[in-house]
Amino acid sequence: MKESYLEKNLAALPSRLAELVQNPATTFNSVNSPDPEINISYELTKSKTGDPTLEIDGVWIHSRFDPKKEAERFAAELPHDGSDRIYLLFGAGLGYILPYLINKENVTIIWMEPFPFFIQEAFKIFDFSKPLLDGKLILITGEGMEDQLSEAVKGKGTHPISFVPHRGSWQWKEADYQRLKFTAEQMFHKKDVNLATLTRFEKIWAKNICYNLPELSKFRPVSDLFGIAEGISIVVCGAGPSLSESISELITYRNQFLLLAVDTALPILSSFGVEPDLIFSVDPQALNSQYLEDYSGDAILVFDPTSTYLSLRLDKGPNKGFVTSSPFPLIRLLERTGTSEIGSVPFGGSVSTNAASLATLMGAKFVFLVGQDLSFTKGLAHSKGAVLEERLNYLESRKFRREKHNYKQLFALPQKKVTGNQEEIYITNEKMLIFKKWFEDHAKENPWTNLTKFGARLEGIPHSEFEKEFPSGNSAEKNNQIKLVESVRNQIRSQLTKEVSFFDTSQLVSEIQSTTESLSEFVITVKRGLAVSERIYNQIKRNQINPKTFSEDIKQMDAIDEQVSGKKGLNEILSLGIQRIILTITEGYDDNLSVEEKENTQLGVAKKSLLLYEGLYESVRTTKRMLTKSLYRLQ
C-alpha cells in the first residue's frame, strides 16, 4: 500500500468528492443507507498471495486466497466486443476488478459506492489517477446519486450498459447495494421516458403554446392563487381506479374543503354530481379535450400553456381560469405582456403532481390526495366512468372487447409490484413508479396526507381516512371551516372578474409580429446553412473533397454557425421543436446516424450539422406559420 497513491488519486477528483473519500467516517449518516453504521470497524488482512483483503462482520469482501485472480476471472466473464460500453459497478470492494476493466478498450467504468471507506482503501492500493482524469473511471458516492449517475452517462445515450454487482459487498450489505441498483434502473427508465416524451410531444407542445396564445391572453396568472387558501384544506382529486370508491366521502364532506380535480377525473366527478372548484389541465394530446367537453359547471380551469388548444375552443366547456408558466421559451411572448410574473407550478410528469404542488402553493393548511392509486387497483387501468372507458363504446367490436383494451393497458409496460397501506400487493409499472417517487421525494416540504382508499403506499406521506380528518355533525369547528372555504371560493372567483386584464393584448400582437419578422430574416441564414452543410456532407460521403472548395465551405459554415448561435432568443424558441436532434448531438442518441456515419467520425459530425440545419429550417417555417395564425385570430 502506498499513501502517495491516495494523495494522487484524491487530486484527480473534484473537491467535493475528494472530501467525501478522504473523510468517510463523517459521511455514513448521509450516504444512501436507511440504517447506516456510523462506526464501521474493519481491518485489512493479507491473503495467501500477500495482497490485502478485508473481512467485515464475518463476511469476506474479497477472496482470502487470491483476490486478484478472483477479480480477473470475473472481469473476463463480462461482455466486451471492442465497441463502446459502460460497466456500472454496484460496489467494488478494494477495487481489484478495476485494473482489469480499465485495460479494456472503449469502456467507461462507473463505480457506485454507498460506503466511501472502500474507495479510500482502494485508493491506497492502486493508482487510478489517469483513468479518473481521462473520465474512463467515474466515482459516484454521497448525496444525489441519481443526479450524479445522470451526469455520468451524459453523451453516452446509445452505449450498452452492463450492471456489475460486487458479490462480497452484496453479501455484507445487500439492502444498500440493491438500493443502488433500483436507483440506476429508475434513472435509466426516467431518461427513456423523458426522451420518448420529448420526441413524441416536441412539435405538439410548440403547436399548443402558439395556438393557445389568443385565449390565454384573457386568463389570469396562476400566481393570483398563491397563498389564497391559508387555513383551509384542499382535496386533490386524481383519476386512479379507486376514485369511485371515495365518491360518497367527497359528497359527505364537500363543503369542508376546496376541491382541486385533475381534468381526467372531471367526467367521473360530474357523473356523481360532485362539483370541483378548480380543474387542472396539462396533457398536450387532443384526446384530453374530451374530459372537458360538455362540462357546464362553475369550476375554474388551471391551464398549462402546452395543454391541447382544443380544450379552449370547445363550444361547451370551461373557458375561464388561470394560466401557469412553462419552462419552454415560447411562453415568454405572453409573459412579457403581463404586469408581473405568471407563476410556476412544480411538476413531476403527471397532472396529479402539478395539482398537488399547486395546492401547496395556494397555502392550504392540509392537502389531501384522493384517487392517487399509482397502481392497477383491482385490475383496472383507470377509474370507472373515465373518458377512455366511454370511448370503448365506439371502439368495441367482436374482436376488440373492452376487457382486451384494459388488459393491453396493464401490460403496455413491464409490470412491477408495490405494497399498499395494508401491506397488500398491487401491480404497477415503471411510469407510475416515477410519479410515486416524485411524491415521496417531495413529501417533507409539503403538507400532504393520502386519503386514497387503495393502491400503492406513498412512503413519507401519512395515510388516513375522511372520517378522521373532517368533523361530522353540527360542530362549531365544522361550521367555521365551511365559512372559511366559502370565503376562499369567493376570493378565487373575484380574481376572474377584475376589470383590468393581466395581459396586454395589443402588446402581445406586437410581440408576435416582431417574432415572425425576425423568423422571416432568420430563415434565410438557416437555409444557407442547410445548403452548405449538405455540400460538406456529400463531399465527405463520396470521398470527393476538393481542398480549395472544401476549405471555403468550412469557413462559410463557421460564419453561418456564428450568426445562428448569435440569435439566442430565436434559437431558444425554435429548440422546442427539435429536441430529438439536440439530444442526438449532445446526449449521444445517434440512432439517426447510419453505421457508416458512426464509424467515420468526420462524416458523423457532418451529418449532425446537416440534421441540425434541417431541423432548424423546419422549425423556423412551422413556428412562423403557427404564430401567424394566432396573430390573425388576435387582430
N, C-alpha and C positions, 0 to 999 in steps of 0.2 A: 504494500500500500504506500502511496505517495501523497503527502499533504499538498505538494505542489500541483498535483493533478486537480485537487479540489479547487484551489485558487484559480487555476487556468480555466476550468470548466465554469466556475461561477462568473468569471469575467466575460464569458461568451453568452451569458444570459441577460435578459432585461433586468433592471434593478429590482423591480417588484418580485419577480420570480426568484432571483438570486437570494433575496432576503428570506423568502419562504423556505428555500432549500437550506440556507445557512443556519436558520433558527427554527428547525422543525418542531421543537417542543412547544413553541408558542402558537402553533397553527392547528394543533389537534382539535381544538374546540370548534374551529370554523371550516374544517375540511370534510365535506360530503358525508360524514358518518352521523347517524341519528344518536348513537350512544358511544361517543369517541372515548378511547383510552388515553387519558391525558398523560399518564406516566407509563409509557411502554418501556419495559426493561428488556434489553436484549444484549447479547454478547457474541461477537464474531468468533467462530472457531475454525480450525484448519481441517480441511477434508483430507482424505487419504493421499490425494495428489499434492497437498500443500496449499491449494487455493482456498481462500476464505469462503466459508459457508455460514449459514445462520439458522438458529432454532429459536422459535418464539412460541410460548405456551404449548410446548410439546410438539409443535409442527415444524418440520424441516422445510425451509423456504427453497433450498436447493439440495442437490444430491450430497450425501455425506461422503461419497467416494470420489466422484469426478464431476463437479458442476459444469465444467467447460464441455466435456463430452456430452453431457445431458442436453445442454443448450444447443450444441452443434447438430445433434440428431433431430431435435425439434425444429430448428431452423431449416434443415434440409427437407422437411416434410411440407413446408409452406409453399403455396403456389408461386411460381415465378417463371415467366416466359420471355423476359427481357423487355417487355413493354412497361409503360408507366403503371405503377401500382402503389397503393397505400397500405402499410401494415399498421393497424390500430391496436396497440398493446394495452390491455387492461391489467396493469401491474407488470413488473419485470424483475422484481426482487432486487438483487445486487447488480442487475444489468448484464448478466453473462451472455444473453442471446443477442444483445445489441451489436457487437462487433461482426457477428456472422450476417446480420441483416444489412448493416452498413456497407459491407463488401459487395452486396448485390447491386447491379446496375439499375438505374431508373426507378428507384424505390424511395418513398418517403416514409419515415418511421415516426409515428405519433405515440408517445408514451403517456397514458393517463394514469395518474397515481394519487390515491386519496391520502397516502401516508408519506409525506416528503422525506422522512428519515431514510427511506430506501434509496431515494435519489442521492442524498448526501453520501451515503456509504458507497454507492456505485461510482460517484464522482471521485472517491478516494482511490478506487481500484483501476479505473480506466480513464483514458484521455479522450473525451468526446468533444473537445473544443471545436475542431474543424467541422464535423457534421452539424454541430449546433449553429455555428456561424454561417454555414452554407445553406441551412434550412433543411438539410436531409433528416435531421433528428429534431423533433419538436416535443417539448415537455408541456404537459397540462396538469396543473395541480392548484389547489386553493379554491377560492370562491369563483362562481360563474363558469363552471367547467363547460357547460353547453355553449356559451358565447365564445369561450376560448377555442373549442373544437370547430365551431362555425368559421372562425377566423383562420384556423389552421388549414382547413380544406378549401379555402377560397382560391379560385383559379384552377382547381383540380376536379371540376364537376364531373368529368367523364372517366376519371381514373377508377378502376376496380378497387374495392376495399376488402381486405382480409381482417376479420376480427381475430385477435390473438390473445386469449386469456392465459395468464401465467398460473400454472397448476398449483405451485406452492403457496402463492399469495391467496388464491381462492380457497384453498384448504384451511388457511388461517382465518380469513375474514371474508367468507363468501358473500354475505349480505352487502358489504361495502363495494366489492368489485362487481357484483351483479347490478348494483345501482348505477355504476359507470356504464355498463352495457345498455341498460334501459335509457340512460341519458343520451348515449350515442344513437341508439335506434330512433329515439324520438326526434333528435336534432335532424337526422338524415330524412326522416319521413316529413318533418315540418318543411325542410328545404324542398323536397319533392312536391309537397302540396303547394307551397308558395310559388314554385316555378310553374306548376300546372295551372295555378290560378292566374298568374301573370300572363302566361301565353294564351290562356283561354279568354281572359277578360280585358286584355290591354286595350284593344280597339273599342270594346263596348263601354269601358269606363270613360274614355275620351269622348265618345259619341254622346253618352248620357250627360256629362258635365256641360258640353256645348249646347245640347238641346234643352237642358233644364234651366239655362240662364234666364230666359224671359219670365218663367213662372217664379223662380226663386227670388227674383228681384222684388217680388211683392211679399215675401216671407219676412219674419223676424229672426234675429240671430239666436242661436241656442243659448248664448251667454245670458239672455234675459231670464232663463230658468235657473241659472246657477245661484244656489243659496236661498231659493224661494220657498223651499219645503222644510225649513227648520222646525223641529219639534214634532213633526208628524211621521207616520210610517208610509212607505211606498212598497207596493207589491209589484214585482217584476214578473210578468207572465210570459213564459216560453210556450212552445207548442209541442213539448215532449209527449210521448204516448200516454202518460198518466194525467195529463191536464184534465181530461173529462172526469177523473176521479175527484178532483178538487173543486168542481163547479159549485156544489152545494155550499161549501165553506165560503167561496168567493161571494155567493149571493147573501149568505147569512151575515157576514161581517163587512159587506161592501161599503158602508158609509164611514168606516173607521180608517180607511186608507185611500191613498191615491193609487190608481191602477195604471201602470205603465206596461202596455202589451206590445209584444213584437208583432209585426204585420201578419206573420204566418198563423198567429193564434186568433186573429180577429174574427174569421168566419165561425170558428168554434165557439168563441165567447158570444157572438151575436146570435147564434142559433139557440143559445140557452138564455138569452135576454140579459146577458152581463155586458154593461156598457163601460169600456175603458175611458180613462181621462186623456191619455196620450198613447199614440201609436208610433212605434219606431220602425222605420223602413230603411234598409241598407242594400239589399240584394240588387245587382245590376241586371239580372235576367228579366226578359219581357214577361215571363210567366208570373213573376212576383206581383205584377199589377192586378192579377185576378184576385189576390187576397183582399184588395181594397175595393174591387168592383162592386157596385150596387150598395155600398155602405151609405146609410143615410142618417147615422147618429151624430152626436155632438163632439165626438173625440177629436183631438187636435193632433196633427201629424208632426212628427220629428223626422226630418228627411235628410239623408246623406246625399250630397250632390251627385255621387256616382250611381244612385239608385235609378232604375229604369224610368226613362222620361215618360213612358206611357201612363204611369201612375198619376201624374199631374195633369193628364189630358182626358181623364175619364169623364163621361157625361154625368155619372153619378158616383161620387166617392169623396173622400176628404180632400179639400183643395186649399186649406189654410193651415199655417203652422210655423214651425221653426226649422231653420236650416243649420246644419253643422258645418264646420270647416272640413278640409280634406288635405291629406299630405301631397296631393297632386297639384302641380303648379298652375294648371288651368283655372283653378278656383280663384286665383289672385285677381282675375278680371273682375269678379264680383266683389271680392274683399276690398279692393281699392276704392269702391264706390260707397262703402259703409261708413257710418260715423264713428265706429270703434271696431274692435275685433269681433269676429263672428263667434268664436269659441270652439275649442276642440274637445272631442269626447274620446277617451282611450278605447281602443278596440282590440279584440283578441281573435278575430277570424269569423265570428258568427254574430248575428244581430242580437242575441241574448247577452253577449259580453258587452256590446255597446250600451244596451239598455241598463244593465247593472251598473256600469260606470256612470251613466247619466244620473241614475237615482242617487248615487253618492255625491255627485257634483251639485245636485239640487239641494243638498244639505239635510237630507232625511235623517231622522234620529235612528230609525231602523229600516233596513231594506230586506224584504223577504222575497225569496226566489220560489216560484211555482212552475211546474211543468218543465223543470230542468233535469230531465232523466239522464241525459248523456248516455243512453243505452237503449237497446231494443226491448223495452219492457213488454212482457207478455207476448214476445214475438212480433211486436208491431214496430214499424219504421217511423210512424208519426201518429199523432193523436187522431182518434176517430172524429170524422167531420171536417178534416182538413181539405183544402182545395185539391191537393194532389189526389186524395181519395175520390173526391167528387168527379174529377176528370176521367176516372176509370169508367164512369157510366157511359162515356163516349168512346173509350178505347177498348172496352171489354168485348171479347168475341169468344167463339167456341174454343179457339186455340190460344187465346190470351186471357186467362182469368185474373181477377184482382188478387187472388192468393199467389199466383205466379209472380205478379208485379211486386208484391210485398216481399216475396222470397228473394227476388233478384236484388232488391234494395238491401236486404240483410246480408247478402253475400257479395255485394259490389266491391267491398274491400275486405282484406283478411280479417277474420273475427278475432277479437280479444275478449278476455274475461275481466270483470271488475266486481268488487264487493259492494253490496248495498248497506244501508244503515242498520239492517237487522242481520248482517253477516250473510245475507243471501247472495247468490252469484247471478250476475247479469251478463249478457252478451253485448259487446260494443265493438267499435273499430278504431283504427288509428286516428281518423279525423276527429272523432268525438273525444278521444283521449287528449288531443291537443287543446281542445276547449276546456276539458276537465282540469288540465294542468294550469291553464291560464287562470281559472277561478281560484285554484289552490295557491298559486304564486301571488295573487293579489288579495288574499284573504285578510292578511294582517292589517292593511291600511283601509279596509272597507267594513262598514257595519252590517255585513250580510248574515242572514240566517236562512237556512234551506227548509222550506215547507213542502217540498216535492214529496209526494207520498211513496213513490217507488223510484227505482233507478240507482245509479252509482252514488256512492258516498263521496262527498267532497271534503277531503282532508283539510282541517283547519277552519272549516265553516260549520258552526253548530247546526244540528238538525232538530226541528221542533214540529209542533202542530198548531193549527189555527186556534184551537180551544185554549192553549196555554199562552198564546201571545196577545189575544184580543179579548177584552172583557165582554161578558154577556149580561143580559138583564137590563135594568134601568139604573145603572150606577152613574154617579157624578163624573167619574173618570171617563166612562164611555161617552157621555153627552158632551163633555169638554173636547174630547178627541174628534167627535163628529163636527163640532163647530170649527175647530182648527182646520180640518181637512176641507170643509166647505169654503173657508176663508182663502186657503191656498188655491183652491179650484177657481175661485172668482178672480184672484190675482193673475193667474195664468191666462184666463180669458181676456182680462183687461189689457194684457200686453198686445193682443192682436187687434184691439180697437183704437190704438193710438193713431192720431190724425197724421202725424209726420212719419213718412216712410223711412225705414232704416237705410235702405239702399237708394242711391240717386240713379234713376233710370236713364236720364239724359247723359250722365257721366258714363254709365255702362255702355251706352250706344257709342260714345266717343272712344272708350277703351277697345271695344270690338273693332271699330273702324280702323283705329291705329294699328291694331294687331294684324288685321287682314292686309293692310297696306304693306306692313313690314314683311309679311309672309310672301306677298307678291314679288318683292325685291329679293328676298332670301332664296326663293325657288330658282332664280337664275343662277346664283352661285352654286347651289346644290346640284343643279342639272349639269353644270360644267364639271363639278367634282365627280359626278357619276360617269360622264364620258371619259375623263382622264383615268379614273380608276379602272374602268373597263379596258382601256387601251393597255395599261400596265399589266393587268391580269392576263390578257390574251397574249402579250409578248412573252411573259414568263411561261405560260402554259404550253405555247407552241415552241418554246425554246428558240425564238427568233428575235433576240434582243439586239437592236441597233444601238450601240453605245451612245451615239450623239442624241438621237431622238428619245431614248430611254432616260438619259440624264435630264433632258429638258422636261420630260413628263414628270419625273420625280420632283424637280424644282417647282413645277407648276402645281403639283399635288400638295407640296408643303405649303405653298402660298394659299391655296384654297382651304387646306386644313386650318390654317391660322385664321382666315376670315370666318370660317364656320364656327370655330371654337370661341371666337370673339363675340358671337351673338348668344351670350349666355342665357338671357331671358327667353329667347325663342327656342333654344335647344332644350331648356327645361320643360317648356310647354309641349314640344314635339316628342320628348323622350317617352311619354306615357304610351304612345302608340308603337314603340319599337323596343319594348323591354326584352323580348326574346333575343334580338340582335345584340343588344347591350350585354346581356348575360353570356352570349356566345363569345364576345370579346373579352369581358372582364372576369367571368367566372369559369371559363373553360368548357362551357356546354357547347362543344363544337360538333353537334350532330348535323349541322348544316354543311359541314365540310366533308368532301369525299376522302377516300383512303389516300389518293394521290396528294390531295391538299394537306392532309395531316402529316404525311411523310416528308413532303417538300416544304420546309419552313418558309421559304421566300414566297412560294405560291399560296401558302396558307395565310400569310399576312396580307397579300394582295387580295385574296378572296374576302377576308374580313373587312378590308377597306371598301370593297365593292358592295358587300352586304350592308355596310353602314350607310353608304350613299343611296343605295336602292331603298332602304328603309326610310331614310330622311326625306327622300323625294316623294315617296308615297304619303308619308305622314304630313308633309307640308301641304300637299294638294287636298287630302281629306279633311285636315283641320280647317283649312281656309274655306272649303265648301260648307262644312258644318257650321262654322261661325257666321258665314254669310246668310245661311238660312235663319239662324237665330236673330241676326240683325234685322232681317226682313220682318220677322214677327214682332220685334220690339218697336219698329217705326210705324 
